[in-house]
Amino acid sequence: MTGCQGELTGEQFDVYIEDDNGNVIVDETMESLPNGFIDLWLPRDHTYQVIIEHDGKTVESDISTFEGDDTCITTMQLM
């Protein structure tokens, strides 16, 4: 069994997520888990625009929840 470990554990992140219809799904500050990840549940069969901010750095990405899409996103990097 393998696992992942993120770099920023127990940190606060501003998370904003809109669905493909422009509806705001998440707009809150969230804390990363001991494994360094943020745990989110998003409804299936949509595309989302995700913006995450932390310590003056931002990452923006589109993600989707269709059949066969990744359920663990590890490619978003704060810049």
N, CA, C and O atoms as a Maestro MAE file, in Angstrom:
{
 s_m_m2io_version
 :::
 2.0.0
}

f_m_ct {
 s_m_title
 :::
 protein
 m_atom[316] {
  # First column is atom index #
  i_m_mmod_type
  r_m_x_coord
  r_m_y_coord
  r_m_z_coord
  i_m_residue_number
  s_m_chain_name
  s_m_pdb_residue_name
  s_m_pdb_atom_name
  i_m_atomic_number
  :::
  1 25 0.838 -1.172 0.000 1 A "MET " " N  " 7
  2 3 0.000 0.000 0.000 1 A "MET " " CA " 6
  3 2 0.891 1.245 0.000 1 A "MET " " C  " 6
  4 15 1.901 1.298 0.702 1 A "MET " " O  " 8
  5 25 0.509 2.227 -0.782 2 A "THR " " N  " 7
  6 3 1.282 3.465 -0.842 2 A "THR " " CA " 6
  7 2 0.422 4.628 -0.381 2 A "THR " " C  " 6
  8 15 -0.798 4.507 -0.274 2 A "THR " " O  " 8
  9 25 1.055 5.736 -0.115 3 A "GLY " " N  " 7
  10 3 0.339 6.935 0.300 3 A "GLY " " CA " 6
  11 2 1.076 8.156 -0.174 3 A "GLY " " C  " 6
  12 15 2.215 8.075 -0.636 3 A "GLY " " O  " 8
  13 25 0.417 9.292 -0.056 4 A "CYS " " N  " 7
  14 3 1.020 10.561 -0.446 4 A "CYS " " CA " 6
  15 2 1.145 11.445 0.779 4 A "CYS " " C  " 6
  16 15 0.355 11.342 1.718 4 A "CYS " " O  " 8
  17 25 2.135 12.305 0.763 5 A "GLN " " N  " 7
  18 3 2.330 13.273 1.836 5 A "GLN " " CA " 6
  19 2 2.536 14.633 1.211 5 A "GLN " " C  " 6
  20 15 3.496 14.839 0.468 5 A "GLN " " O  " 8
  21 25 1.634 15.575 1.509 6 A "GLY " " N  " 7
  22 3 1.766 16.942 1.033 6 A "GLY " " CA " 6
  23 2 2.747 17.710 1.899 6 A "GLY " " C  " 6
  24 15 3.077 17.282 3.005 6 A "GLY " " O  " 8
  25 25 3.208 18.838 1.399 7 A "GLU " " N  " 7
  26 3 4.232 19.623 2.096 7 A "GLU " " CA " 6
  27 2 3.675 20.525 3.196 7 A "GLU " " C  " 6
  28 15 4.371 20.792 4.176 7 A "GLU " " O  " 8
  29 25 2.445 20.997 3.058 8 A "LEU " " N  " 7
  30 3 1.901 21.995 3.976 8 A "LEU " " CA " 6
  31 2 0.812 21.363 4.852 8 A "LEU " " C  " 6
  32 15 -0.350 21.301 4.451 8 A "LEU " " O  " 8
  33 25 1.183 20.905 6.022 9 A "THR " " N  " 7
  34 3 0.232 20.267 6.928 9 A "THR " " CA " 6
  35 2 -0.288 21.279 7.942 9 A "THR " " C  " 6
  36 15 0.457 22.134 8.421 9 A "THR " " O  " 8
  37 25 -1.573 21.173 8.262 10 A "GLY " " N  " 7
  38 3 -2.174 22.040 9.259 10 A "GLY " " CA " 6
  39 2 -2.170 23.516 8.905 10 A "GLY " " C  " 6
  40 15 -2.190 24.364 9.797 10 A "GLY " " O  " 8
  41 25 -2.144 23.836 7.624 11 A "GLU " " N  " 7
  42 3 -2.111 25.224 7.156 11 A "GLU " " CA " 6
  43 2 -3.505 25.660 6.691 11 A "GLU " " C  " 6
  44 15 -4.326 24.830 6.300 11 A "GLU " " O  " 8
  45 25 -3.758 26.963 6.740 12 A "GLN " " N  " 7
  46 3 -5.021 27.535 6.304 12 A "GLN " " CA " 6
  47 2 -4.950 27.921 4.823 12 A "GLN " " C  " 6
  48 15 -3.982 28.540 4.382 12 A "GLN " " O  " 8
  49 25 -5.977 27.552 4.067 13 A "PHE " " N  " 7
  50 3 -6.064 27.854 2.644 13 A "PHE " " CA " 6
  51 2 -7.431 28.473 2.353 13 A "PHE " " C  " 6
  52 15 -8.450 28.011 2.867 13 A "PHE " " O  " 8
  53 25 -7.445 29.518 1.530 14 A "ASP " " N  " 7
  54 3 -8.701 30.069 1.040 14 A "ASP " " CA " 6
  55 2 -9.073 29.294 -0.216 14 A "ASP " " C  " 6
  56 15 -8.328 29.289 -1.196 14 A "ASP " " O  " 8
  57 25 -10.227 28.641 -0.181 15 A "VAL " " N  " 7
  58 3 -10.652 27.753 -1.269 15 A "VAL " " CA " 6
  59 2 -11.936 28.310 -1.883 15 A "VAL " " C  " 6
  60 15 -12.915 28.564 -1.182 15 A "VAL " " O  " 8
  61 25 -11.912 28.495 -3.210 16 A "TYR " " N  " 7
  62 3 -13.067 28.973 -3.953 16 A "TYR " " CA " 6
  63 2 -13.300 28.021 -5.122 16 A "TYR " " C  " 6
  64 15 -12.393 27.765 -5.914 16 A "TYR " " O  " 8
  65 25 -14.525 27.499 -5.223 17 A "ILE " " N  " 7
  66 3 -14.854 26.562 -6.298 17 A "ILE " " CA " 6
  67 2 -16.197 26.944 -6.900 17 A "ILE " " C  " 6
  68 15 -17.183 27.128 -6.186 17 A "ILE " " O  " 8
  69 25 -16.222 27.061 -8.236 18 A "GLU " " N  " 7
  70 3 -17.451 27.302 -9.005 18 A "GLU " " CA " 6
  71 2 -17.695 26.120 -9.918 18 A "GLU " " C  " 6
  72 15 -16.754 25.532 -10.452 18 A "GLU " " O  " 8
  73 25 -18.976 25.768 -10.100 19 A "ASP " " N  " 7
  74 3 -19.282 24.711 -11.062 19 A "ASP " " CA " 6
  75 2 -19.377 25.283 -12.468 19 A "ASP " " C  " 6
  76 15 -19.213 26.486 -12.674 19 A "ASP " " O  " 8
  77 25 -19.644 24.413 -13.427 20 A "ASP " " N  " 7
  78 3 -19.672 24.816 -14.828 20 A "ASP " " CA " 6
  79 2 -20.857 25.733 -15.171 20 A "ASP " " C  " 6
  80 15 -20.926 26.264 -16.280 20 A "ASP " " O  " 8
  81 25 -21.784 25.920 -14.225 21 A "ASN " " N  " 7
  82 3 -22.908 26.836 -14.423 21 A "ASN " " CA " 6
  83 2 -22.706 28.161 -13.685 21 A "ASN " " C  " 6
  84 15 -23.605 29.001 -13.665 21 A "ASN " " O  " 8
  85 25 -21.535 28.352 -13.081 22 A "GLY " " N  " 7
  86 3 -21.247 29.586 -12.358 22 A "GLY " " CA " 6
  87 2 -21.726 29.600 -10.920 22 A "GLY " " C  " 6
  88 15 -21.645 30.633 -10.256 22 A "GLY " " O  " 8
  89 25 -22.229 28.467 -10.420 23 A "ASN " " N  " 7
  90 3 -22.680 28.374 -9.035 23 A "ASN " " CA " 6
  91 2 -21.481 28.206 -8.104 23 A "ASN " " C  " 6
  92 15 -20.595 27.390 -8.363 23 A "ASN " " O  " 8
  93 25 -21.457 28.978 -7.025 24 A "VAL " " N  " 7
  94 3 -20.380 28.854 -6.042 24 A "VAL " " CA " 6
  95 2 -20.648 27.618 -5.191 24 A "VAL " " C  " 6
  96 15 -21.690 27.511 -4.545 24 A "VAL " " O  " 8
  97 25 -19.701 26.691 -5.197 25 A "ILE " " N  " 7
  98 3 -19.825 25.448 -4.446 25 A "ILE " " CA " 6
  99 2 -19.102 25.563 -3.106 25 A "ILE " " C  " 6
  100 15 -19.608 25.104 -2.083 25 A "ILE " " O  " 8
  101 25 -17.919 26.174 -3.114 26 A "VAL " " N  " 7
  102 3 -17.128 26.365 -1.894 26 A "VAL " " CA " 6
  103 2 -16.537 27.770 -1.936 26 A "VAL " " C  " 6
  104 15 -16.019 28.202 -2.965 26 A "VAL " " O  " 8
  105 25 -16.617 28.472 -0.826 27 A "ASP " " N  " 7
  106 3 -15.964 29.775 -0.657 27 A "ASP " " CA " 6
  107 2 -15.658 29.903 0.829 27 A "ASP " " C  " 6
  108 15 -16.393 30.554 1.572 27 A "ASP " " O  " 8
  109 25 -14.563 29.272 1.256 28 A "GLU " " N  " 7
  110 3 -14.248 29.242 2.679 28 A "GLU " " CA " 6
  111 2 -12.761 28.997 2.910 28 A "GLU " " C  " 6
  112 15 -12.022 28.602 2.008 28 A "GLU " " O  " 8
  113 25 -12.358 29.242 4.126 29 A "THR " " N  " 7
  114 3 -11.002 28.915 4.554 29 A "THR " " CA " 6
  115 2 -11.013 27.494 5.092 29 A "THR " " C  " 6
  116 15 -11.854 27.134 5.916 29 A "THR " " O  " 8
  117 25 -10.069 26.693 4.616 30 A "MET " " N  " 7
  118 3 -9.993 25.287 5.023 30 A "MET " " CA " 6
  119 2 -8.591 24.989 5.525 30 A "MET " " C  " 6
  120 15 -7.626 25.627 5.105 30 A "MET " " O  " 8
  121 25 -8.480 24.026 6.417 31 A "GLU " " N  " 7
  122 3 -7.180 23.622 6.949 31 A "GLU " " CA " 6
  123 2 -6.754 22.298 6.331 31 A "GLU " " C  " 6
  124 15 -7.543 21.359 6.234 31 A "GLU " " O  " 8
  125 25 -5.495 22.240 5.917 32 A "SER " " N  " 7
  126 3 -4.994 20.988 5.354 32 A "SER " " CA " 6
  127 2 -4.871 19.935 6.451 32 A "SER " " C  " 6
  128 15 -4.617 20.251 7.613 32 A "SER " " O  " 8
  129 25 -5.051 18.705 6.066 33 A "LEU " " N  " 7
  130 3 -5.013 17.565 6.980 33 A "LEU " " CA " 6
  131 2 -3.570 17.208 7.349 33 A "LEU " " C  " 6
  132 15 -2.636 17.751 6.759 33 A "LEU " " O  " 8
  133 25 -3.375 16.314 8.303 34 A "PRO " " N  " 7
  134 3 -2.015 15.898 8.661 34 A "PRO " " CA " 6
  135 2 -1.204 15.328 7.485 34 A "PRO " " C  " 6
  136 15 0.027 15.321 7.523 34 A "PRO " " O  " 8
  137 25 -1.903 14.849 6.435 35 A "ASN " " N  " 7
  138 3 -1.189 14.353 5.250 35 A "ASN " " CA " 6
  139 2 -0.882 15.470 4.254 35 A "ASN " " C  " 6
  140 15 -0.313 15.214 3.193 35 A "ASN " " O  " 8
  141 25 -1.263 16.734 4.597 36 A "GLY " " N  " 7
  142 3 -0.971 17.873 3.744 36 A "GLY " " CA " 6
  143 2 -1.992 18.147 2.656 36 A "GLY " " C  " 6
  144 15 -1.798 19.061 1.855 36 A "GLY " " O  " 8
  145 25 -3.063 17.390 2.605 37 A "PHE " " N  " 7
  146 3 -4.079 17.562 1.571 37 A "PHE " " CA " 6
  147 2 -5.329 18.199 2.150 37 A "PHE " " C  " 6
  148 15 -5.538 18.186 3.363 37 A "PHE " " O  " 8
  149 25 -6.158 18.755 1.281 38 A "ILE " " N  " 7
  150 3 -7.463 19.285 1.652 38 A "ILE " " CA " 6
  151 2 -8.494 18.283 1.166 38 A "ILE " " C  " 6
  152 15 -8.464 17.873 0.006 38 A "ILE " " O  " 8
  153 25 -9.405 17.886 2.042 39 A "ASP " " N  " 7
  154 3 -10.427 16.900 1.706 39 A "ASP " " CA " 6
  155 2 -11.684 17.606 1.225 39 A "ASP " " C  " 6
  156 15 -12.305 18.357 1.978 39 A "ASP " " O  " 8
  157 25 -12.062 17.369 -0.025 40 A "LEU " " N  " 7
  158 3 -13.252 17.978 -0.612 40 A "LEU " " CA " 6
  159 2 -14.145 16.905 -1.208 40 A "LEU " " C  " 6
  160 15 -13.660 15.898 -1.725 40 A "LEU " " O  " 8
  161 25 -15.438 17.120 -1.134 41 A "TRP " " N  " 7
  162 3 -16.381 16.291 -1.864 41 A "TRP " " CA " 6
  163 2 -17.102 17.198 -2.835 41 A "TRP " " C  " 6
  164 15 -17.661 18.219 -2.434 41 A "TRP " " O  " 8
  165 25 -17.096 16.838 -4.112 42 A "LEU " " N  " 7
  166 3 -17.781 17.614 -5.140 42 A "LEU " " CA " 6
  167 2 -18.762 16.703 -5.871 42 A "LEU " " C  " 6
  168 15 -18.453 15.538 -6.122 42 A "LEU " " O  " 8
  169 25 -19.944 17.224 -6.217 43 A "PRO " " N  " 7
  170 3 -20.921 16.413 -6.943 43 A "PRO " " CA " 6
  171 2 -20.356 15.888 -8.269 43 A "PRO " " C  " 6
  172 15 -19.539 16.536 -8.923 43 A "PRO " " O  " 8
  173 25 -20.820 14.703 -8.633 44 A "ARG " " N  " 7
  174 3 -20.359 14.039 -9.862 44 A "ARG " " CA " 6
  175 2 -20.875 14.746 -11.114 44 A "ARG " " C  " 6
  176 15 -21.845 15.504 -11.097 44 A "ARG " " O  " 8
  177 25 -20.168 14.449 -12.189 45 A "ASP " " N  " 7
  178 3 -20.576 14.837 -13.540 45 A "ASP " " CA " 6
  179 2 -20.615 16.350 -13.781 45 A "ASP " " C  " 6
  180 15 -21.521 16.870 -14.433 45 A "ASP " " O  " 8
  181 25 -19.610 17.036 -13.239 46 A "HIS " " N  " 7
  182 3 -19.473 18.474 -13.461 46 A "HIS " " CA " 6
  183 2 -18.000 18.824 -13.669 46 A "HIS " " C  " 6
  184 15 -17.102 18.055 -13.327 46 A "HIS " " O  " 8
  185 25 -17.785 19.998 -14.235 47 A "THR " " N  " 7
  186 3 -16.455 20.588 -14.312 47 A "THR " " CA " 6
  187 2 -16.450 21.778 -13.371 47 A "THR " " C  " 6
  188 15 -17.426 22.523 -13.296 47 A "THR " " O  " 8
  189 25 -15.339 21.957 -12.646 48 A "TYR " " N  " 7
  190 3 -15.240 23.009 -11.646 48 A "TYR " " CA " 6
  191 2 -14.000 23.861 -11.882 48 A "TYR " " C  " 6
  192 15 -12.958 23.362 -12.307 48 A "TYR " " O  " 8
  193 25 -14.129 25.149 -11.600 49 A "GLN " " N  " 7
  194 3 -12.963 26.023 -11.560 49 A "GLN " " CA " 6
  195 2 -12.586 26.158 -10.090 49 A "GLN " " C  " 6
  196 15 -13.406 26.557 -9.263 49 A "GLN " " O  " 8
  197 25 -11.341 25.822 -9.774 50 A "VAL " " N  " 7
  198 3 -10.853 25.823 -8.402 50 A "VAL " " CA " 6
  199 2 -9.763 26.886 -8.265 50 A "VAL " " C  " 6
  200 15 -8.837 26.946 -9.073 50 A "VAL " " O  " 8
  201 25 -9.884 27.715 -7.241 51 A "ILE " " N  " 7
  202 3 -8.854 28.708 -6.914 51 A "ILE " " CA " 6
  203 2 -8.492 28.496 -5.447 51 A "ILE " " C  " 6
  204 15 -9.360 28.528 -4.574 51 A "ILE " " O  " 8
  205 25 -7.211 28.280 -5.187 52 A "ILE " " N  " 7
  206 3 -6.724 28.090 -3.821 52 A "ILE " " CA " 6
  207 2 -5.626 29.111 -3.568 52 A "ILE " " C  " 6
  208 15 -4.710 29.268 -4.375 52 A "ILE " " O  " 8
  209 25 -5.729 29.808 -2.432 53 A "GLU " " N  " 7
  210 3 -4.741 30.826 -2.058 53 A "GLU " " CA " 6
  211 2 -4.170 30.500 -0.692 53 A "GLU " " C  " 6
  212 15 -4.877 30.035 0.202 53 A "GLU " " O  " 8
  213 25 -2.874 30.752 -0.547 54 A "HIS " " N  " 7
  214 3 -2.184 30.537 0.728 54 A "HIS " " CA " 6
  215 2 -0.921 31.386 0.761 54 A "HIS " " C  " 6
  216 15 -0.083 31.315 -0.138 54 A "HIS " " O  " 8
  217 25 -0.799 32.183 1.804 55 A "ASP " " N  " 7
  218 3 0.440 32.941 2.044 55 A "ASP " " CA " 6
  219 2 0.878 33.757 0.824 55 A "ASP " " C  " 6
  220 15 2.061 33.799 0.486 55 A "ASP " " O  " 8
  221 25 -0.100 34.410 0.164 56 A "GLY " " N  " 7
  222 3 0.219 35.260 -0.984 56 A "GLY " " CA " 6
  223 2 0.421 34.524 -2.293 56 A "GLY " " C  " 6
  224 15 0.728 35.152 -3.306 56 A "GLY " " O  " 8
  225 25 0.257 33.209 -2.300 57 A "LYS " " N  " 7
  226 3 0.411 32.418 -3.524 57 A "LYS " " CA " 6
  227 2 -0.943 31.838 -3.916 57 A "LYS " " C  " 6
  228 15 -1.798 31.581 -3.067 57 A "LYS " " O  " 8
  229 25 -1.119 31.638 -5.230 58 A "THR " " N  " 7
  230 3 -2.402 31.183 -5.760 58 A "THR " " CA " 6
  231 2 -2.199 30.074 -6.777 58 A "THR " " C  " 6
  232 15 -1.189 30.029 -7.479 58 A "THR " " O  " 8
  233 25 -3.172 29.184 -6.845 59 A "VAL " " N  " 7
  234 3 -3.228 28.206 -7.921 59 A "VAL " " CA " 6
  235 2 -4.663 28.159 -8.435 59 A "VAL " " C  " 6
  236 15 -5.616 28.185 -7.656 59 A "VAL " " O  " 8
  237 25 -4.805 28.090 -9.750 60 A "GLU " " N  " 7
  238 3 -6.113 27.965 -10.392 60 A "GLU " " CA " 6
  239 2 -6.076 26.748 -11.300 60 A "GLU " " C  " 6
  240 15 -5.091 26.502 -11.996 60 A "GLU " " O  " 8
  241 25 -7.167 25.992 -11.280 61 A "SER " " N  " 7
  242 3 -7.216 24.797 -12.114 61 A "SER " " CA " 6
  243 2 -8.666 24.409 -12.364 61 A "SER " " C  " 6
  244 15 -9.536 24.651 -11.528 61 A "SER " " O  " 8
  245 25 -8.917 23.809 -13.512 62 A "ASP " " N  " 7
  246 3 -10.208 23.187 -13.771 62 A "ASP " " CA " 6
  247 2 -10.081 21.714 -13.427 62 A "ASP " " C  " 6
  248 15 -9.115 21.056 -13.813 62 A "ASP " " O  " 8
  249 25 -11.064 21.202 -12.700 63 A "ILE " " N  " 7
  250 3 -11.112 19.772 -12.417 63 A "ILE " " CA " 6
  251 2 -12.518 19.287 -12.734 63 A "ILE " " C  " 6
  252 15 -13.460 20.078 -12.782 63 A "ILE " " O  " 8
  253 25 -12.653 17.988 -12.950 64 A "SER " " N  " 7
  254 3 -13.967 17.439 -13.260 64 A "SER " " CA " 6
  255 2 -14.196 16.150 -12.475 64 A "SER " " C  " 6
  256 15 -13.266 15.513 -11.981 64 A "SER " " O  " 8
  257 25 -15.477 15.799 -12.385 65 A "THR " " N  " 7
  258 3 -15.870 14.646 -11.577 65 A "THR " " CA " 6
  259 2 -16.668 13.630 -12.388 65 A "THR " " C  " 6
  260 15 -17.600 13.007 -11.879 65 A "THR " " O  " 8
  261 25 -16.292 13.472 -13.645 66 A "PHE " " N  " 7
  262 3 -16.967 12.503 -14.492 66 A "PHE " " CA " 6
  263 2 -16.375 11.111 -14.275 66 A "PHE " " C  " 6
  264 15 -15.275 10.974 -13.739 66 A "PHE " " O  " 8
  265 25 -17.098 10.099 -14.688 67 A "GLU " " N  " 7
  266 3 -16.626 8.718 -14.598 67 A "GLU " " CA " 6
  267 2 -15.225 8.619 -15.207 67 A "GLU " " C  " 6
  268 15 -14.999 9.076 -16.327 67 A "GLU " " O  " 8
  269 25 -14.302 8.031 -14.478 68 A "GLY " " N  " 7
  270 3 -12.931 7.859 -14.955 68 A "GLY " " CA " 6
  271 2 -11.992 9.000 -14.596 68 A "GLY " " C  " 6
  272 15 -10.783 8.875 -14.794 68 A "GLY " " O  " 8
  273 25 -12.513 10.123 -14.067 69 A "ASP " " N  " 7
  274 3 -11.648 11.236 -13.647 69 A "ASP " " CA " 6
  275 2 -10.903 10.878 -12.365 69 A "ASP " " C  " 6
  276 15 -11.370 10.066 -11.566 69 A "ASP " " O  " 8
  277 25 -9.747 11.492 -12.184 70 A "ASP " " N  " 7
  278 3 -8.973 11.279 -10.963 70 A "ASP " " CA " 6
  279 2 -9.749 11.751 -9.744 70 A "ASP " " C  " 6
  280 15 -10.454 12.759 -9.800 70 A "ASP " " O  " 8
  281 25 -9.618 11.027 -8.651 71 A "THR " " N  " 7
  282 3 -10.267 11.428 -7.394 71 A "THR " " CA " 6
  283 2 -9.271 12.041 -6.418 71 A "THR " " C  " 6
  284 15 -9.664 12.555 -5.371 71 A "THR " " O  " 8
  285 25 -8.006 11.990 -6.749 72 A "CYS " " N  " 7
  286 3 -6.970 12.601 -5.939 72 A "CYS " " CA " 6
  287 2 -6.139 13.501 -6.856 72 A "CYS " " C  " 6
  288 15 -5.440 13.017 -7.746 72 A "CYS " " O  " 8
  289 25 -6.223 14.801 -6.632 73 A "ILE " " N  " 7
  290 3 -5.520 15.768 -7.483 73 A "ILE " " CA " 6
  291 2 -4.231 16.182 -6.773 73 A "ILE " " C  " 6
  292 15 -4.268 16.762 -5.688 73 A "ILE " " O  " 8
  293 25 -3.111 15.883 -7.388 74 A "THR " " N  " 7
  294 3 -1.809 16.194 -6.770 74 A "THR " " CA " 6
  295 2 -0.963 17.133 -7.622 74 A "THR " " C  " 6
  296 15 0.220 17.329 -7.343 74 A "THR " " O  " 8
  297 25 -1.559 17.710 -8.654 75 A "THR " " N  " 7
  298 3 -0.788 18.504 -9.611 75 A "THR " " CA " 6
  299 2 -0.933 20.008 -9.403 75 A "THR " " C  " 6
  300 15 -0.273 20.782 -10.095 75 A "THR " " O  " 8
  301 25 -1.773 20.439 -8.477 76 A "MET " " N  " 7
  302 3 -1.977 21.866 -8.252 76 A "MET " " CA " 6
  303 2 -0.841 22.399 -7.378 76 A "MET " " C  " 6
  304 15 -0.629 21.915 -6.266 76 A "MET " " O  " 8
  305 25 -0.118 23.390 -7.881 77 A "GLN " " N  " 7
  306 3 1.045 23.928 -7.191 77 A "GLN " " CA " 6
  307 2 0.885 25.435 -6.995 77 A "GLN " " C  " 6
  308 15 0.643 26.172 -7.950 77 A "GLN " " O  " 8
  309 25 1.022 25.880 -5.756 78 A "LEU " " N  " 7
  310 3 0.932 27.309 -5.448 78 A "LEU " " CA " 6
  311 2 2.099 28.047 -6.068 78 A "LEU " " C  " 6
  312 15 3.244 27.607 -5.962 78 A "LEU " " O  " 8
  313 25 1.817 29.172 -6.720 79 A "MET " " N  " 7
  314 3 2.870 29.994 -7.330 79 A "MET " " CA " 6
  315 2 2.756 31.409 -6.822 79 A "MET " " C  " 6
  316 15 3.548 32.269 -7.208 79 A "MET " " O  " 8
  :::
 }
 m_bond[315] {
  # First column is bond index #
  i_m_from
  i_m_to
  i_m_order
  :::
  1 1 2 1
  2 2 3 1
  3 3 4 2
  4 3 5 1
  5 5 6 1
  6 6 7 1
  7 7 8 2
  8 7 9 1
  9 9 10 1
  10 10 11 1
  11 11 12 2
  12 11 13 1
  13 13 14 1
  14 14 15 1
  15 15 16 2
  16 15 17 1
  17 17 18 1
  18 18 19 1
  19 19 20 2
  20 19 21 1
  21 21 22 1
  22 22 23 1
  23 23 24 2
  24 23 25 1
  25 25 26 1
  26 26 27 1
  27 27 28 2
  28 27 29 1
  29 29 30 1
  30 30 31 1
  31 31 32 2
  32 31 33 1
  33 33 34 1
  34 34 35 1
  35 35 36 2
  36 35 37 1
  37 37 38 1
  38 38 39 1
  39 39 40 2
  40 39 41 1
  41 41 42 1
  42 42 43 1
  43 43 44 2
  44 43 45 1
  45 45 46 1
  46 46 47 1
  47 47 48 2
  48 47 49 1
  49 49 50 1
  50 50 51 1
  51 51 52 2
  52 51 53 1
  53 53 54 1
  54 54 55 1
  55 55 56 2
  56 55 57 1
  57 57 58 1
  58 58 59 1
  59 59 60 2
  60 59 61 1
  61 61 62 1
  62 62 63 1
  63 63 64 2
  64 63 65 1
  65 65 66 1
  66 66 67 1
  67 67 68 2
  68 67 69 1
  69 69 70 1
  70 70 71 1
  71 71 72 2
  72 71 73 1
  73 73 74 1
  74 74 75 1
  75 75 76 2
  76 75 77 1
  77 77 78 1
  78 78 79 1
  79 79 80 2
  80 79 81 1
  81 81 82 1
  82 82 83 1
  83 83 84 2
  84 83 85 1
  85 85 86 1
  86 86 87 1
  87 87 88 2
  88 87 89 1
  89 89 90 1
  90 90 91 1
  91 91 92 2
  92 91 93 1
  93 93 94 1
  94 94 95 1
  95 95 96 2
  96 95 97 1
  97 97 98 1
  98 98 99 1
  99 99 100 2
  100 99 101 1
  101 101 102 1
  102 102 103 1
  103 103 104 2
  104 103 105 1
  105 105 106 1
  106 106 107 1
  107 107 108 2
  108 107 109 1
  109 109 110 1
  110 110 111 1
  111 111 112 2
  112 111 113 1
  113 113 114 1
  114 114 115 1
  115 115 116 2
  116 115 117 1
  117 117 118 1
  118 118 119 1
  119 119 120 2
  120 119 121 1
  121 121 122 1
  122 122 123 1
  123 123 124 2
  124 123 125 1
  125 125 126 1
  126 126 127 1
  127 127 128 2
  128 127 129 1
  129 129 130 1
  130 130 131 1
  131 131 132 2
  132 131 133 1
  133 133 134 1
  134 134 135 1
  135 135 136 2
  136 135 137 1
  137 137 138 1
  138 138 139 1
  139 139 140 2
  140 139 141 1
  141 141 142 1
  142 142 143 1
  143 143 144 2
  144 143 145 1
  145 145 146 1
  146 146 147 1
  147 147 148 2
  148 147 149 1
  149 149 150 1
  150 150 151 1
  151 151 152 2
  152 151 153 1
  153 153 154 1
  154 154 155 1
  155 155 156 2
  156 155 157 1
  157 157 158 1
  158 158 159 1
  159 159 160 2
  160 159 161 1
  161 161 162 1
  162 162 163 1
  163 163 164 2
  164 163 165 1
  165 165 166 1
  166 166 167 1
  167 167 168 2
  168 167 169 1
  169 169 170 1
  170 170 171 1
  171 171 172 2
  172 171 173 1
  173 173 174 1
  174 174 175 1
  175 175 176 2
  176 175 177 1
  177 177 178 1
  178 178 179 1
  179 179 180 2
  180 179 181 1
  181 181 182 1
  182 182 183 1
  183 183 184 2
  184 183 185 1
  185 185 186 1
  186 186 187 1
  187 187 188 2
  188 187 189 1
  189 189 190 1
  190 190 191 1
  191 191 192 2
  192 191 193 1
  193 193 194 1
  194 194 195 1
  195 195 196 2
  196 195 197 1
  197 197 198 1
  198 198 199 1
  199 199 200 2
  200 199 201 1
  201 201 202 1
  202 202 203 1
  203 203 204 2
  204 203 205 1
  205 205 206 1
  206 206 207 1
  207 207 208 2
  208 207 209 1
  209 209 210 1
  210 210 211 1
  211 211 212 2
  212 211 213 1
  213 213 214 1
  214 214 215 1
  215 215 216 2
  216 215 217 1
  217 217 218 1
  218 218 219 1
  219 219 220 2
  220 219 221 1
  221 221 222 1
  222 222 223 1
  223 223 224 2
  224 223 225 1
  225 225 226 1
  226 226 227 1
  227 227 228 2
  228 227 229 1
  229 229 230 1
  230 230 231 1
  231 231 232 2
  232 231 233 1
  233 233 234 1
  234 234 235 1
  235 235 236 2
  236 235 237 1
  237 237 238 1
  238 238 239 1
  239 239 240 2
  240 239 241 1
  241 241 242 1
  242 242 243 1
  243 243 244 2
  244 243 245 1
  245 245 246 1
  246 246 247 1
  247 247 248 2
  248 247 249 1
  249 249 250 1
  250 250 251 1
  251 251 252 2
  252 251 253 1
  253 253 254 1
  254 254 255 1
  255 255 256 2
  256 255 257 1
  257 257 258 1
  258 258 259 1
  259 259 260 2
  260 259 261 1
  261 261 262 1
  262 262 263 1
  263 263 264 2
  264 263 265 1
  265 265 266 1
  266 266 267 1
  267 267 268 2
  268 267 269 1
  269 269 270 1
  270 270 271 1
  271 271 272 2
  272 271 273 1
  273 273 274 1
  274 274 275 1
  275 275 276 2
  276 275 277 1
  277 277 278 1
  278 278 279 1
  279 279 280 2
  280 279 281 1
  281 281 282 1
  282 282 283 1
  283 283 284 2
  284 283 285 1
  285 285 286 1
  286 286 287 1
  287 287 288 2
  288 287 289 1
  289 289 290 1
  290 290 291 1
  291 291 292 2
  292 291 293 1
  293 293 294 1
  294 294 295 1
  295 295 296 2
  296 295 297 1
  297 297 298 1
  298 298 299 1
  299 299 300 2
  300 299 301 1
  301 301 302 1
  302 302 303 1
  303 303 304 2
  304 303 305 1
  305 305 306 1
  306 306 307 1
  307 307 308 2
  308 307 309 1
  309 309 310 1
  310 310 311 1
  311 311 312 2
  312 311 313 1
  313 313 314 1
  314 314 315 1
  315 315 316 2
  :::
 }
}
